[in-house]
Amino acid sequence: MTDAEFEKLDAKARRFLQRGRNIPFKLSGRLVECRDCGRAHPEYYMLKRNLWLQAVPTGRGCLCLECLAKRLGRPLVAEDFGDPPCDWLTGQPVKLAKRFG
């Protein structure tokens, strides 16, 4: 998804919120798709800000881990992620160190 396409979807979602309405599931689902490969529901993770902005200069949207590594041009390592990496939905630690360490 291009930056322009993402911004258009995001603006549409904001209009729903400004009207006090919930964002339709179909639209909210599009906002969390990987912007490069379109995979639905990519993994949630917290990357160090400087790396995220290197990969996504606008700082907005989602990338799956594989597409993130492609954008950075290198494999991901445990040190790329916040300390400690955790799933913000459940608060449970994510075992990224084993995956990338």
N, CA, C and O atoms as a MOPAC input file, in Angstrom:
PM7 MOZYME 1SCF
protein

 N      0.85300 1    -1.16900 1     0.00000 1
 C      0.00000 1     0.00000 1     0.00000 1
 C      0.90200 1     1.23600 1     0.00000 1
 O      1.82500 1     1.33900 1     0.80800 1
 N      0.63800 1     2.13900 1    -0.88000 1
 C      1.44500 1     3.35500 1    -0.95200 1
 C      1.10200 1     4.28100 1     0.21000 1
 O      0.08600 1     4.10900 1     0.88400 1
 N      1.96800 1     5.26400 1     0.42900 1
 C      1.69100 1     6.25300 1     1.47300 1
 C      0.36800 1     6.95900 1     1.19900 1
 O     -0.41800 1     7.19000 1     2.11800 1
 N      0.12100 1     7.30100 1    -0.05900 1
 C     -1.11400 1     8.00600 1    -0.41600 1
 C     -2.34200 1     7.14300 1    -0.13600 1
 O     -3.34800 1     7.63700 1     0.37400 1
 N     -2.25900 1     5.85600 1    -0.46900 1
 C     -3.38700 1     4.95300 1    -0.19900 1
 C     -3.63700 1     4.82400 1     1.29800 1
 O     -4.78100 1     4.83900 1     1.75200 1
 N     -2.55000 1     4.69700 1     2.06200 1
 C     -2.70300 1     4.58300 1     3.50800 1
 C     -3.30700 1     5.85800 1     4.08500 1
 O     -4.21300 1     5.79000 1     4.91600 1
 N     -2.82200 1     7.00800 1     3.66100 1
 C     -3.32900 1     8.28300 1     4.17900 1
 C     -4.81500 1     8.45500 1     3.86400 1
 O     -5.56500 1     8.99400 1     4.67800 1
 N     -5.23700 1     8.00000 1     2.69200 1
 C     -6.65200 1     8.08800 1     2.31900 1
 C     -7.50200 1     7.22800 1     3.25700 1
 O     -8.54500 1     7.67400 1     3.73700 1
 N     -7.05200 1     5.98300 1     3.52100 1
 C     -7.78200 1     5.10600 1     4.45000 1
 C     -7.78900 1     5.67900 1     5.85800 1
 O     -8.81000 1     5.64800 1     6.54600 1
 N     -6.63900 1     6.20400 1     6.28400 1
 C     -6.53300 1     6.76800 1     7.62600 1
 C     -7.45900 1     7.97200 1     7.78500 1
 O     -8.10600 1     8.12600 1     8.82100 1
 N     -7.52200 1     8.81800 1     6.77000 1
 C     -8.41100 1     9.98400 1     6.82300 1
 C     -9.86900 1     9.54700 1     6.92100 1
 O    -10.66100 1    10.14800 1     7.64700 1
 N    -10.21100 1     8.50400 1     6.18800 1
 C    -11.58100 1     7.98100 1     6.24600 1
 C    -11.89200 1     7.47900 1     7.65900 1
 O    -12.97400 1     7.73800 1     8.18700 1
 N    -10.95000 1     6.76600 1     8.26500 1
 C    -11.14300 1     6.26000 1     9.63100 1
 C    -11.29300 1     7.41200 1    10.61700 1
 O    -12.13200 1     7.35500 1    11.51600 1
 N    -10.49200 1     8.44700 1    10.45600 1
 C    -10.57400 1     9.60900 1    11.35300 1
 C    -11.93600 1    10.30300 1    11.25000 1
 O    -12.46000 1    10.80000 1    12.24700 1
 N    -12.50100 1    10.33500 1    10.04800 1
 C    -13.82700 1    10.95400 1     9.89300 1
 C    -14.88100 1    10.19200 1    10.69100 1
 O    -15.76500 1    10.80000 1    11.29500 1
 N    -14.78900 1     8.85900 1    10.69300 1
 C    -15.71800 1     8.07100 1    11.51000 1
 C    -15.57400 1     8.45600 1    12.97900 1
 O    -16.56900 1     8.68500 1    13.66600 1
 N    -14.33300 1     8.52600 1    13.45900 1
 C    -14.09700 1     8.84700 1    14.86500 1
 C    -14.56300 1    10.25500 1    15.20700 1
 O    -15.12200 1    10.47700 1    16.28100 1
 N    -14.33900 1    11.21000 1    14.30900 1
 C    -14.76000 1    12.58700 1    14.54900 1
 C    -16.27600 1    12.70600 1    14.65700 1
 O    -16.79000 1    13.60400 1    15.32200 1
 N    -16.97700 1    11.80500 1    14.00600 1
 C    -18.44800 1    11.80600 1    14.07000 1
 C    -18.96100 1    10.98800 1    15.25100 1
 O    -20.16900 1    10.82200 1    15.41900 1
 N    -18.04000 1    10.47700 1    16.06900 1
 C    -18.43300 1     9.67600 1    17.22300 1
 C    -18.86200 1     8.27000 1    16.86100 1
 O    -19.56300 1     7.61300 1    17.63100 1
 N    -18.44900 1     7.80400 1    15.69800 1
 C    -18.82900 1     6.46800 1    15.23500 1
 C    -17.62500 1     5.53700 1    15.30000 1
 O    -16.47700 1     5.97900 1    15.26100 1
 N    -17.90400 1     4.26100 1    15.39700 1
 C    -16.84600 1     3.25800 1    15.35500 1
 C    -16.34300 1     3.10100 1    13.92800 1
 O    -17.09400 1     3.26700 1    12.96600 1
 N    -15.06900 1     2.78100 1    13.80800 1
 C    -14.49400 1     2.50500 1    12.49400 1
 C    -14.98800 1     1.13100 1    12.06100 1
 O    -14.83700 1     0.17000 1    12.81500 1
 N    -15.57200 1     1.00400 1    10.87200 1
 C    -16.02400 1    -0.31400 1    10.41100 1
 C    -14.87100 1    -1.31900 1    10.40100 1
 O    -13.72900 1    -0.97500 1    10.09800 1
 N    -15.19600 1    -2.55300 1    10.73400 1
 C    -14.17500 1    -3.59600 1    10.84000 1
 C    -13.36700 1    -3.73500 1     9.56000 1
 O    -12.14600 1    -3.88800 1     9.60600 1
 N    -14.03800 1    -3.68100 1     8.42500 1
 C    -13.33500 1    -3.83200 1     7.14400 1
 C    -12.27500 1    -2.74600 1     6.97200 1
 O    -11.17500 1    -3.02000 1     6.49200 1
 N    -12.60100 1    -1.52500 1     7.35800 1
 C    -11.65500 1    -0.41900 1     7.24200 1
 C    -10.53500 1    -0.54900 1     8.27200 1
 O     -9.36500 1    -0.36900 1     7.93600 1
 N    -10.87400 1    -0.85600 1     9.50500 1
 C     -9.83400 1    -0.97900 1    10.53100 1
 C     -8.88700 1    -2.12300 1    10.20000 1
 O     -7.68900 1    -2.03800 1    10.47200 1
 N     -9.41600 1    -3.18700 1     9.61600 1
 C     -8.56700 1    -4.30000 1     9.20500 1
 C     -7.55700 1    -3.90200 1     8.15100 1
 O     -6.42100 1    -4.37600 1     8.16800 1
 N     -7.95600 1    -3.03400 1     7.23300 1
 C     -7.03200 1    -2.55900 1     6.19100 1
 C     -5.89700 1    -1.74200 1     6.78500 1
 O     -4.77600 1    -1.77500 1     6.27700 1
 N     -6.18000 1    -1.00400 1     7.86600 1
 C     -5.16000 1    -0.14700 1     8.47000 1
 C     -4.06600 1    -0.93500 1     9.17200 1
 O     -2.97600 1    -0.40700 1     9.39400 1
 N     -4.33500 1    -2.19800 1     9.52800 1
 C     -3.31300 1    -3.01000 1    10.19500 1
 C     -2.74100 1    -4.09000 1     9.28400 1
 O     -2.01400 1    -4.96700 1     9.75100 1
 N     -3.05400 1    -4.04200 1     8.00200 1
 C     -2.41200 1    -4.94300 1     7.04400 1
 C     -0.97500 1    -4.48800 1     6.84500 1
 O     -0.65700 1    -3.30800 1     6.99100 1
 N     -0.11600 1    -5.43400 1     6.51200 1
 C      1.25200 1    -5.07600 1     6.15200 1
 C      1.18500 1    -4.18500 1     4.91600 1
 O      0.55100 1    -4.54000 1     3.92200 1
 N      1.83000 1    -3.04800 1     4.98000 1
 C      1.76400 1    -2.09100 1     3.87600 1
 C      2.46900 1    -2.58600 1     2.62200 1
 O      2.19600 1    -2.08800 1     1.53000 1
 N      3.36600 1    -3.55400 1     2.75400 1
 C      4.09600 1    -4.03600 1     1.58200 1
 C      3.47500 1    -5.28600 1     0.96800 1
 O      3.20800 1    -5.31200 1    -0.23400 1
 N      3.24100 1    -6.32000 1     1.77100 1
 C      2.74200 1    -7.58400 1     1.21000 1
 C      1.23600 1    -7.75600 1     1.38800 1
 O      0.64400 1    -8.64700 1     0.77900 1
 N      0.60200 1    -6.91000 1     2.22100 1
 C     -0.83500 1    -6.98400 1     2.41400 1
 C     -1.29700 1    -8.06500 1     3.36400 1
 O     -2.49800 1    -8.28200 1     3.52100 1
 N     -0.34200 1    -8.75600 1     4.00900 1
 C     -0.74200 1    -9.80800 1     4.94400 1
 C     -1.61500 1    -9.20200 1     6.03400 1
 O     -1.27400 1    -8.18800 1     6.64300 1
 N     -2.74400 1    -9.85200 1     6.26000 1
 C     -3.67100 1    -9.37500 1     7.28500 1
 C     -3.13100 1    -9.71000 1     8.66600 1
 O     -2.53000 1   -10.76400 1     8.87800 1
 N     -3.35200 1    -8.81400 1     9.58100 1
 C     -3.00500 1    -9.01000 1    10.99200 1
 C     -1.54200 1    -9.38200 1    11.19300 1
 O     -1.23700 1   -10.45600 1    11.71000 1
 N     -0.63700 1    -8.49300 1    10.78500 1
 C      0.77300 1    -8.78300 1    11.04500 1
 C      1.04200 1    -8.83900 1    12.54100 1
 O      0.21400 1    -8.42000 1    13.35000 1
 N      2.20200 1    -9.35600 1    12.89600 1
 C      2.55900 1    -9.42000 1    14.30900 1
 C      2.68700 1    -8.00400 1    14.85900 1
 O      3.11300 1    -7.09200 1    14.15100 1
 N      2.32100 1    -7.82900 1    16.11200 1
 C      2.47500 1    -6.53700 1    16.77000 1
 C      3.79800 1    -6.54900 1    17.51000 1
 O      4.12000 1    -7.50400 1    18.21700 1
 N      4.55400 1    -5.48800 1    17.34300 1
 C      5.86200 1    -5.39900 1    17.97400 1
 C      6.19400 1    -3.92900 1    18.15700 1
 O      5.56300 1    -3.06100 1    17.55200 1
 N      7.18100 1    -3.65400 1    18.98800 1
 C      7.64000 1    -2.28700 1    19.19700 1
 C      9.10100 1    -2.22400 1    18.76700 1
 O      9.97500 1    -2.82400 1    19.39400 1
 N      9.34600 1    -1.49600 1    17.70200 1
 C     10.69000 1    -1.34200 1    17.16800 1
 C     11.27000 1    -0.04300 1    17.70700 1
 O     10.52300 1     0.88400 1    18.01800 1
 N     12.56800 1     0.03500 1    17.82000 1
 C     13.19100 1     1.29700 1    18.22000 1
 C     12.82700 1     2.35800 1    17.18400 1
 O     12.85000 1     2.10800 1    15.97900 1
 N     12.49100 1     3.54100 1    17.68100 1
 C     11.91800 1     4.59300 1    16.84000 1
 C     12.79300 1     4.94400 1    15.63400 1
 O     12.28200 1     5.09500 1    14.52400 1
 N     14.09100 1     5.07400 1    15.84000 1
 C     14.95600 1     5.46500 1    14.71900 1
 C     14.91500 1     4.42900 1    13.59700 1
 O     14.97800 1     4.78900 1    12.42200 1
 N     14.81100 1     3.15200 1    13.94700 1
 C     14.72700 1     2.10800 1    12.92400 1
 C     13.37600 1     2.13100 1    12.22100 1
 O     13.29500 1     1.95900 1    11.00500 1
 N     12.30300 1     2.34900 1    13.00800 1
 C     10.97500 1     2.41500 1    12.40100 1
 C     10.91100 1     3.55100 1    11.38000 1
 O     10.39500 1     3.37400 1    10.27700 1
 N     11.43800 1     4.71700 1    11.75500 1
 C     11.40500 1     5.85700 1    10.83700 1
 C     12.32200 1     5.65100 1     9.63400 1
 O     12.07900 1     6.21700 1     8.56800 1
 N     13.36200 1     4.85500 1     9.79100 1
 C     14.21200 1     4.50100 1     8.65400 1
 C     13.42400 1     3.63100 1     7.67000 1
 O     13.54000 1     3.79500 1     6.45600 1
 N     12.62900 1     2.71100 1     8.20200 1
 C     11.84400 1     1.80500 1     7.35700 1
 C     10.58100 1     2.47400 1     6.82800 1
 O     10.19400 1     2.25900 1     5.67900 1
 N      9.94200 1     3.28300 1     7.66500 1
 C      8.67200 1     3.93200 1     7.31500 1
 C      8.80100 1     5.41900 1     7.65400 1
 O      8.43300 1     5.82700 1     8.75500 1
 N      9.31500 1     6.23200 1     6.73200 1
 C      9.57300 1     7.63900 1     7.03800 1
 C      8.36700 1     8.41600 1     7.56700 1
 O      8.53800 1     9.36100 1     8.33600 1
 N      7.16000 1     8.03600 1     7.17000 1
 C      5.97300 1     8.71500 1     7.69800 1
 C      5.67300 1     8.26900 1     9.12200 1
 O      4.94500 1     8.94600 1     9.84800 1
 N      6.23600 1     7.12600 1     9.52400 1
 C      5.99400 1     6.59200 1    10.86400 1
 C      4.63100 1     5.96300 1    11.03600 1
 O      4.25100 1     5.62600 1    12.15700 1
 N      3.88500 1     5.79500 1     9.96300 1
 C      2.50000 1     5.34400 1    10.07500 1
 C      2.27300 1     4.05200 1     9.32400 1
 O      2.85900 1     3.81600 1     8.26800 1
 N      1.40800 1     3.21500 1     9.88800 1
 C      1.05400 1     1.95900 1     9.25200 1
 C      1.70500 1     0.77600 1     9.93400 1
 O      2.30800 1     0.91200 1    10.99900 1
 N      1.58000 1    -0.38400 1     9.31500 1
 C      2.12600 1    -1.63100 1     9.85800 1
 C      2.95300 1    -2.33600 1     8.79500 1
 O      2.70100 1    -2.21000 1     7.59600 1
 N      3.93500 1    -3.07300 1     9.25900 1
 C      4.72100 1    -3.95300 1     8.39800 1
 C      4.86700 1    -5.28700 1     9.10200 1
 O      5.05400 1    -5.33100 1    10.31800 1
 N      4.78400 1    -6.37800 1     8.34900 1
 C      5.11100 1    -7.67100 1     8.94400 1
 C      6.63000 1    -7.69500 1     9.14100 1
 O      7.35000 1    -6.89400 1     8.54500 1
 N      7.10000 1    -8.59500 1     9.95900 1
 C      8.52900 1    -8.63400 1    10.27200 1
 C      9.39200 1    -8.90600 1     9.04500 1
 O     10.48800 1    -8.36000 1     8.92200 1
 N      8.90500 1    -9.74100 1     8.14500 1
 C      9.67700 1   -10.04700 1     6.94600 1
 C      9.83700 1    -8.81300 1     6.05500 1
 O     10.93000 1    -8.54200 1     5.55700 1
 N      8.75800 1    -8.07600 1     5.86000 1
 C      8.82600 1    -6.87100 1     5.02500 1
 C      9.63800 1    -5.77300 1     5.70700 1
 O     10.32300 1    -4.99900 1     5.03700 1
 N      9.56300 1    -5.70400 1     7.03000 1
 C     10.38400 1    -4.74600 1     7.76500 1
 C     11.86300 1    -5.01600 1     7.51000 1
 O     12.62600 1    -4.09000 1     7.23400 1
 N     12.27000 1    -6.28000 1     7.60200 1
 C     13.67100 1    -6.64000 1     7.35100 1
 C     14.07500 1    -6.27400 1     5.92300 1
 O     15.18500 1    -5.79400 1     5.69400 1
 N     13.17700 1    -6.49700 1     4.96500 1
 C     13.47900 1    -6.13700 1     3.57200 1
 C     13.69500 1    -4.63800 1     3.43800 1
 O     14.63200 1    -4.19600 1     2.77400 1
 N     12.82200 1    -3.85500 1     4.07400 1
 C     12.96700 1    -2.40000 1     3.98100 1
 C     14.26600 1    -1.92200 1     4.61900 1
 O     14.90600 1    -0.99900 1     4.11600 1
 N     14.65400 1    -2.54900 1     5.72700 1
 C     15.90200 1    -2.16300 1     6.38700 1
 C     17.12300 1    -2.68400 1     5.63900 1
 O     18.23400 1    -2.19000 1     5.83000 1
 N     16.90800 1    -3.69100 1     4.78200 1
 C     17.99900 1    -4.24400 1     4.00500 1
 C     18.92600 1    -5.15200 1     4.79200 1
 O     20.08200 1    -5.34900 1     4.41900 1
 N     18.40800 1    -5.70800 1     5.89000 1
 C     19.21600 1    -6.59800 1     6.72000 1
 C     18.30700 1    -7.42800 1     7.60700 1
 O     17.14400 1    -7.07900 1     7.81200 1
 N     18.83400 1    -8.53000 1     8.13500 1
 C     18.03200 1    -9.32500 1     9.07200 1
 C     17.79100 1    -8.54400 1    10.36300 1
 O     18.61600 1    -7.72500 1    10.76700 1
 N     16.66500 1    -8.80300 1    10.99600 1
 C     16.36400 1    -8.18600 1    12.28500 1
 C     17.11500 1    -8.91000 1    13.38800 1
 O     17.35600 1   -10.11400 1    13.30800 1
 N     17.48000 1    -8.16000 1    14.41500 1
 C     18.12600 1    -8.73800 1    15.59200 1
 C     17.36000 1    -8.27600 1    16.82400 1
 O     16.62900 1    -7.28700 1    16.77200 1
 N     17.52600 1    -8.98200 1    17.91600 1
 C     16.78000 1    -8.68900 1    19.14200 1
 C     16.96200 1    -7.23800 1    19.58400 1
 O     16.03500 1    -6.63700 1    20.12600 1
 N     18.13800 1    -6.67500 1    19.35900 1
 C     18.42100 1    -5.30300 1    19.79800 1
 C     17.61800 1    -4.25200 1    19.02800 1
 O     17.57500 1    -3.09200 1    19.43700 1
 N     16.98400 1    -4.64300 1    17.92500 1
 C     16.16900 1    -3.70900 1    17.14500 1
 C     14.85500 1    -3.36500 1    17.84000 1
 O     14.22200 1    -2.35800 1    17.52400 1
 N     14.45600 1    -4.19900 1    18.77800 1
 C     13.14100 1    -4.06800 1    19.39300 1
 C     13.23500 1    -3.38300 1    20.74600 1
 O     14.29900 1    -3.32700 1    21.36300 1
 N     12.08300 1    -2.85700 1    21.19600 1
 C     12.01400 1    -2.20600 1    22.49300 1
 C     12.44900 1    -3.13600 1    23.61300 1
 O     12.55900 1    -4.34600 1    23.41700 1
 N     12.69500 1    -2.57400 1    24.77400 1
 C     13.21200 1    -3.34500 1    25.89800 1
 C     12.22300 1    -3.28400 1    27.05000 1
 O     12.03900 1    -2.20800 1    27.61900 1
 N     11.58300 1    -4.37100 1    27.41900 1
 C     11.53000 1    -5.64300 1    26.71300 1
 C     10.41900 1    -5.61100 1    25.67300 1
 O      9.42700 1    -4.90300 1    25.84700 1
 N     10.57600 1    -6.36700 1    24.59600 1
 C      9.48700 1    -6.40700 1    23.61900 1
 C      8.26200 1    -7.06200 1    24.23300 1
 O      8.37200 1    -8.09400 1    24.89500 1
 N      7.10300 1    -6.47200 1    24.01600 1
 C      5.89400 1    -7.08200 1    24.56100 1
 C      4.72900 1    -6.84700 1    23.62400 1
 O      4.70300 1    -5.88800 1    22.85400 1
 N      3.77600 1    -7.74000 1    23.71100 1
 C      2.55200 1    -7.64000 1    22.93000 1
 C      1.65800 1    -6.63500 1    23.64700 1
 O      1.18300 1    -6.90900 1    24.74900 1
 N      1.42300 1    -5.48000 1    23.03800 1
 C      0.67000 1    -4.42900 1    23.72500 1
 C     -0.78600 1    -4.79300 1    23.95600 1
 O     -1.44900 1    -4.17200 1    24.78600 1
 N     -1.29400 1    -5.77600 1    23.24700 1
 C     -2.68200 1    -6.18600 1    23.47000 1
 C     -2.83100 1    -7.02400 1    24.72800 1
 O     -3.82000 1    -6.89800 1    25.45000 1
 N     -1.84800 1    -7.88200 1    24.99500 1
 C     -1.95500 1    -8.78600 1    26.14300 1
 C     -0.98000 1    -8.44600 1    27.24700 1
 O     -1.13800 1    -8.91600 1    28.37400 1
 N      0.03300 1    -7.63100 1    26.94600 1
 C      1.05300 1    -7.31700 1    27.92700 1
 C      2.05700 1    -8.44200 1    28.13200 1
 O      2.92900 1    -8.34800 1    28.99600 1
 N      1.94000 1    -9.50100 1    27.34400 1
 C      2.83900 1   -10.64600 1    27.48900 1
 C      4.13000 1   -10.41200 1    26.70400 1
 O      4.09300 1    -9.88800 1    25.59100 1
 N      5.27800 1   -10.80100 1    27.28400 1
 C      6.53700 1   -10.65600 1    26.55000 1
 C      6.52200 1   -11.47300 1    25.26100 1
 O      5.96400 1   -12.56900 1    25.20900 1
 N      7.12900 1   -10.93200 1    24.25100 1
 C      7.25300 1   -11.61800 1    22.96900 1
 C      8.64600 1   -12.23500 1    22.91000 1
 O      9.62700 1   -11.59100 1    23.28200 1
 N      8.73400 1   -13.44800 1    22.45700 1
 C     10.00600 1   -14.17000 1    22.41900 1
 C     10.78500 1   -13.82700 1    21.14400 1
 O     11.15000 1   -14.72000 1    20.37900 1
 N     11.03600 1   -12.54600 1    20.92000 1
 C     11.74800 1   -12.13300 1    19.72000 1
 C     13.22900 1   -12.46000 1    19.80300 1
 O     13.86700 1   -12.70000 1    18.77800 1
 N     13.78200 1   -12.47300 1    20.99900 1
 C     15.21200 1   -12.75200 1    21.13000 1
 C     15.53700 1   -14.12800 1    20.56300 1
 O     16.55500 1   -14.29800 1    19.89300 1
 N     14.68400 1   -15.10500 1    20.82500 1
 C     14.91500 1   -16.44500 1    20.28300 1
 C     14.76200 1   -16.44300 1    18.77000 1
 O     15.49300 1   -17.13400 1    18.06100 1
 N     13.81000 1   -15.66300 1    18.28300 1
 C     13.54000 1   -15.64600 1    16.84900 1
 C     14.63100 1   -14.91000 1    16.07600 1
 O     15.02500 1   -15.34200 1    14.99300 1
 N     15.11900 1   -13.80200 1    16.63000 1
 C     16.07400 1   -12.96600 1    15.90800 1
 C     17.44600 1   -12.90600 1    16.54200 1
 O     18.38500 1   -12.38300 1    15.94000 1
 N     17.57800 1   -13.43800 1    17.76000 1
 C     18.80300 1   -13.27600 1    18.51700 1
 C     19.89300 1   -14.17500 1    18.11100 1
 O     20.98100 1   -14.12600 1    18.68500 1

